[in-house]
């Protein structure tokens, strides 16, 4: 019974990791902006003039919140 349980848990973990895997954001791709998302939450990062970064946070049931960050 323990071996079957361990196998089922391992299979679940490995498939869950593969489903959520995506390329990491690096300095080159971040210049164009990027989106970080989880169920119910999304953050969109976009560069704006003067070395500022615009961050728009969207939550499930609330209106979006916008922030401006200097130097990322």
Order of alpha helices (4+ residues) and beta strands (2+ residues): alpha-alpha-beta-beta-beta-beta
